[in-house]
Amino acid sequence: MRLIHITILALVALLHTTAATPFTYDNSSFFLHGEPFTIIGGQMDPQRIPPEYWRDRLSKASAMGLNTIFSYVYWNLLEPEPGQWRSNEPSNDVATYLKIAQEEGLAVVLRPGPYICGEREWGGFPAWLSRVPGLTVRTYNEPYLNYSIRYLERLAADLQHLQVTEGGPLIMVQVENEYGSYGSNHAYTEALRDVLLKNYDVPLYTNDGGVEFTLVGGSVPGVLAEIDGDPVSGFAARDKYITDPSKLGPLLDGEYYTFAPDTWGSGSPHNAAGDTDVARFVQDLDWVLGANNSISLYMFHGGTNFALGSGSIWKNKTSAFTTSYDYGSPLDESGRTTDYYFTLRDTIQKYWNRSLPEPPINVPLSSIPAIELAPRMPLFDTAVTNTPSDFPSTMEELDQDYGFVLYEHKVTQAVSGLLQPGDRPRDRVIVYVNEARIGVIDSIYQFPMNITLDVRPGDTLSLLVENLGRVDYWSLEAYTFDGLTDPYKGIVGNVTIGGSTVRNWTMKSFPLGNVPLFTSNTNASEVAATPLLYSGTFKAQNYSTSAELDTFLAIPNGRKGMVWVNGFSLGRYWIIGPQQSLYLPGTVLKAGEDNEIVVLELEPEPHQPMFARGEAVRTWGNNPDPDYVQETSPV
């Protein structure tokens, strides 16, 4: 076996050295400044991690024996509206992230998309693309390519000076992401290749599943073809099905899965590697590195889908990803090392010719005693727009990207029968009559609840539709419609009751990009059926470091909702699990001072006290869905 002779300190020096071809490869090896370089990589994405913690996470990557960090970039956060480039915001400052990686002795592989999957909302696409006439994603489509190329060029302008050719850490850039699972439109991927070649001087590569149709469909002439998933079968498939010499080079498993993400559901437990899994991972890692091949652990550190950042998968139902992106990875969601971390570190150590540095000792998480939450205002009273229409408009037609839309109809003619909210629930519909909650039609079930109504003149029918996250992944093997090209939320089509179309609607938008503005309402507790905003304050301990303030915030009496602390959105909670608390990074808190918490509870119970608490020990678990009664499924 060939030991990795480049130490962390030497790597830093080498990355600061310029040469004509500082990072290159031949048929079997990568080379960094002329020296053989085996990529021992791990994935972490800066936009899922508080920027104040980037250095901590990256230093732990080095201490585990990684020499390279792979990172997605989320277009939707960098350009939330057309032309609004926000790389100056700390959480989007990818250039600073790369600089810190270099300071910690790490090379960087950039995965800019435009499509990245990653269990992110619409695979990282900005929602405004859905409002561009004639646009279709992930194909040779003129409006889509125009916006994608503009994005890639703008990102490159921020990062070009950080390439290894300029003394920086950036050694490779990925073209698209697992495109072969989706299609084989090579004109599209070649267009992306060309814009990346124009803007970067480092090698390009593709990353696809290790089977014939994905490798053939996703590989691009002149671009190194690599695989993800199982390395044994994947490397064999790469050698068998990729025959174009311009696509060949050393073997890299660009996504070796350390475990898996979680989805919301009573029957969806938290994903974490057991002893048998870890033993297999160690065996695979040994097999790859022992043959002088390269690998990246997906994920090394998952982080958090703060706010409304998580995506979903559609397979005849919505599998919506949790706020947590813990992934069962070597660093947990809060950035603490795990036993798994040290097991993999012991394996990687064998491929270094020196002792790895010891990682920092884990800082204990903090506890926060019960925080009383007082009811403040019904969510429906915070709407700032009322849009009338004969028929329902989609969320996108309302120029809204995320959150909820409330559809209200004043009944003028008696009607009864089965309620159908458009073509299908997109994604979760809470039904009210005269502000009394009737039930929930939820697309996380293949057979959502049937709700039958009997309404009379003077009644108010209200449908609160929640976007649980646009589809982020679709494969040719899914055998369903392409969810990536159907990103529309709210109500698509007509609302019918007993087959009769309901007309005349008023729509209210609740995008929830920021904490809703509210005033105190002493009668709010009586309005128990509709969503209710609560707030409270608590004093954070006067610790000297933010990490000492980290905690997991639980809402024990909550059913489903969202949480903000000091205006920062921690994301969604949902009683069904498996996630039962939200990661609250200490960077959000004001040490030794009062801090404000705002909770949106979608389904409050009359007069039930609400409170929050910070937990130093995280628990996972599942509960029955109080909004779903299993019905007999159609044959």
C-alpha positions, 0 to 999 in steps of 0.5 A: 500500500502507498502511504499518503506522504503529504502531511497537513502542514505540507499540504498547506504549503503545497496549496500555496505554491503555484505551478502550470498544472498544480493538480492533475491526473493520469490513468490511475492517480491524482497528482498535487504539485507532482506528488501522488495524491489520494483524495480522502474526502468528506462532504459538508456544505457551508450553507447548512452550518453556522458560519461561526462554526465552519472552522471547528467542523473543518478542523475536525475533518483534518483531525479525522484524516481527511485531506479534501472537503467536498461541498455543494453550493445552494443556488437558491440561497445565493440568488433568492430573487433574479439578480439578487446575489447574496454572497456577502451574507456570512452564511453564503460567503463560500469564498471565506469558507474555502479560505478557512478550509485551506488554513485547516490543511484541506483541499476543496472539491466544488459541487456547484450544480446548478442542480445539487439534490442534497435533499434540499428544496427543489435540489437547490434551484431557486423557486423563482425559476418556476415562474419563468415562462417556458423554462424546464430544468435539467435539459437543453432549454434556453431560458434554463441554460441562460439562468444557469450559466449566469449563476455559474459565471457569477459564482466563479467570479467569487471563487476563481482566485481560490483555485489551486492554480492561483495558490488556493485550495480548489482542486476540482469542480463537478459538472451537474450532479448525478445526471445519468440517473435523470437523463442523457441529454448530452447537449445540456451537460456539454453546455455546462462543461463548456461554461465551467471550462471557460471559468475554471482552470482545474479539472472537471468531473462527473459523479453518477451511480455505478451502473451502466445507464447512469454512467453512460447518460451522465458522463461527458466527453473531456470530463473525468467520469466518477461514481458514487455509492458502493465502490466495489460494483461502482468501480467495476462498472466505471471500468466496464462502461466508460470507454472514451479515453477522455473520460478515464482517469483515477477511481473516485467514489464521490459519495460513499454514504455514511448512512442516510437522511431522515424523512417525517413519518410515524413509521420513519425511524432516525437513520443511524449506523449500527455495528454491522453497518460500521464494520462494512463501512470500515471494510469498504474504506480499507478496500478503496484506500488500500488500492490507492483509490480515492473516496469522499464520505457523504456526509462527513457532517450533515448540518441542518436544513434551517428555515424551510430548506429541506426538500422531498421525494415523490414516489406516489406520496411525499417523503419530506425530509426533516429539518435535521440533516444529521445523516447519522454522520461522523460529526453529529448535527451539532458538530460533536464527534461520535464513536463512528468518527473515531472508528473511521479515523482509526481506519484512515490513520493507517494511510498516513505516515504520521499520527493524526492530530487529536480532535478538540474535546466535545463541548457539552451542550447546554440545558434551558429550563422550561420557557413559558410560551404565551399565545399572541396572535392567530397566524391568519391575522398576520397576512399582509396580502389578500388576493381575490380570484374566481379560481385558486392560484398556485403559490407560484402565481402568487409570487410566493416561494415557500411557506403556506397559502390560505384559501378562503371561500364564502359559501353562497350555495349549499353543497356537500360531498368529498372535498378535492383540493385541486389535482392532489394535496400539494402538500398538506392541507388543513381544512376548516369550516368557520375556523373549526378544524375539520381534518388534514389531507396529507400527501405524505400518505399514499392514500390521504384522508378523505374529507366529506363536507356539508356546507351551507350559505354563510359558512366560510371554508378555509384551506391552509396549504403547506409546502413541505419542500419541493421534490429534490430528486427524481430518477428514471427508475422511479416510474412516476411523473418527473417531480422536478418538472412539477414544482408547483405548490398551493392548489393546482386546478380546481377545488371541488366538493362532491364533484361541484367546482367551488368558485370565488376565493380569497388567498392569503400568503404566509411565506414565513421567510421572516418571523411573522409580525404580531401584536399581543392579543389577549383573546388569542388563546380562545382561537384554538383551532387555527394556527397560533403564534406564541412567544416567550423569553429566556436568559441564556447562560453567560458562557464564553463560547457559542458552542457552550450554548448549543442545545436542542430545543423541544416543544413538548406539547407541540403538534406541528409548527415552526420556531424562531429564536431571536428572529432566526428560523430553526425550522419545522417540528412535527410530533410524528418524528423521528426528529423531536427537537431542533438544533439551536446553535449558540451563535444565535443566542445572546449570552447572559441576556434575554432571548426571544422565542416565537413558535408557530403552532399549526394545530393548537389545543384549547387552553393547553399550555405551551412551553419550550426547553433546551435539552443537552441530550438529544432524543429521537422517536416517533409518534402516531399521527393524530391527524391521520386515520388509516383507511382501507386502501383501494385494491 
